[in-house]
Every structure is written in C-alpha cells, then in structure tokens.
Amino acid sequence: MPNLAPTANTPGLHVSKPFPSEPATASAVCHCGASTSAKGDAQVGALVAGWNANHGAAHGK
C-alpha cells in the first residue's frame, strides 16, 4: 500500500484507526502551507472539524 500521509506536494487529510481498541491518528497538510497532526479520537475529531472549517475545500488555491 502506498504511503497516504499528506505532504506539501500532495496536500490533504489522512485519518487512520486500524483497530477499534487503538486511538485514531491523523495528519493534514493544506495547499496554503498549514500542517498539523493529532492522536486520540477526540483530538482527531477536532482536527477534522478544523480542516473542514478552515482548509481543504474551505478556501481556494
């Protein structure tokens, strides 16, 4: 499987939760240059909400 983590060349949001008993992890890189990561279900939920509100499709290139 290819590495799905976002980079400056391939911006985006990646969320992973391989097993229900493990915490979720996420990383995000926006085309505007912002980047962040999170570990834990609540923190990943907040990262996704922030990404949807402020990055990705929320603003133009």
C-alpha positions in Angstrom: 0.0 0.0 0.0 1.4 3.5 -0.8 2.1 6.0 1.9 -1.1 8.0 2.2 0.3 10.7 4.5 -0.2 14.2 3.0 2.8 16.2 2.0 3.4 19.7 0.6 3.3 18.1 -2.9 0.2 16.1 -2.1 -1.8 18.1 0.4 -4.8 16.5 2.1 -6.2 14.9 5.2 -5.3 11.4 6.3 -7.1 9.6 9.2 -6.3 6.1 10.5 -7.8 3.8 13.1 -6.6 0.3 12.3 -8.3 -1.3 15.3 -11.3 -0.2 17.4 -9.1 -0.6 20.6 -6.4 1.8 19.3 -6.6 5.6 19.2 -7.2 7.3 15.9 -4.3 9.2 14.3 -4.5 12.0 11.7 -2.3 14.3 9.7 -3.1 17.2 7.5 -1.2 19.4 5.1 -3.0 22.2 3.2 -2.0 23.8 0.0 -1.8 27.1 1.9 1.2 25.6 3.9 -0.6 24.8 7.2 0.1 21.4 8.6 -0.9 19.5 11.8 -1.3 16.1 13.3 -3.3 14.5 16.1 -3.5 11.3 18.1 -6.6 10.2 20.0 -10.2 10.0 18.9 -11.2 13.4 20.4 -8.2 15.2 19.0 -8.6 13.7 15.6 -12.3 14.7 15.6 -11.2 18.3 16.4 -8.5 18.2 13.6 -11.1 17.0 11.1 -13.6 19.7 12.1 -10.9 22.4 11.9 -9.8 21.1 8.5 -13.3 21.2 7.2 -13.9 24.7 8.5 -10.6 26.3 7.5 -8.7 24.3 5.0 -9.0 21.9 2.0 -12.2 22.8 0.2 -13.0 25.6 2.7 -10.7 28.0 0.8 -9.5 28.3 -2.8 -6.0 27.7 -4.0 
